[in-house]
Amino acid sequence: MARRKVQLSQDQKQKNAEILARLEAERRRLIEETRALQQQTKRKPGRKRKRHASDEEE
């Protein structure tokens, strides 16, 4: 069965554009928050990484 091409009304197109804009804004906000959290983690004083067993042998 062939698919029919769907025709959206101007109102539907406008609503879709608003939803997509909101999703993109949310995506950008989440990216910024993630970067901020990563920067905070890097700056914590006294944060030391565990040494591997192979490093201790040397």
C-alpha positions in Angstrom: 0.0 0.0 0.0 1.3 3.4 -1.0 1.6 6.0 1.7 -0.2 9.3 1.2 1.7 12.5 1.7 0.4 14.3 4.8 -0.4 18.0 4.4 -0.1 20.0 7.6 -2.1 23.1 8.1 -0.4 26.4 8.9 -1.5 26.1 12.5 0.0 22.6 12.8 3.2 23.8 11.2 3.4 26.7 13.7 2.8 24.4 16.7 5.4 21.9 15.4 8.0 24.8 15.0 7.2 26.0 18.6 7.7 22.5 20.0 10.9 22.0 18.1 12.2 25.4 19.4 11.3 24.4 23.0 13.1 21.1 22.6 16.2 22.7 21.2 16.3 25.3 24.0 16.0 22.5 26.6 18.8 20.6 24.9 21.1 23.6 25.0 20.2 24.2 28.7 21.0 20.6 29.5 24.3 20.8 27.7 25.3 23.9 29.6 24.3 22.4 32.9 26.3 19.3 32.2 29.4 21.3 31.3 29.0 23.3 34.5 28.9 20.1 36.5 31.9 18.7 34.8 33.9 21.9 35.5 32.9 21.8 39.2 34.1 18.2 39.4 37.4 19.0 37.8 38.0 21.9 40.3 37.4 19.9 43.5 40.5 20.1 45.7 42.0 16.9 46.9 40.4 14.8 44.2 42.8 12.1 43.4 42.4 9.3 41.0 42.9 5.7 42.0 46.2 4.2 41.0 46.2 1.0 39.0 48.0 -2.1 40.2 50.5 -1.8 37.4 51.4 1.7 38.6 52.1 0.5 42.1 54.6 -2.1 40.9 57.0 0.4 39.4 
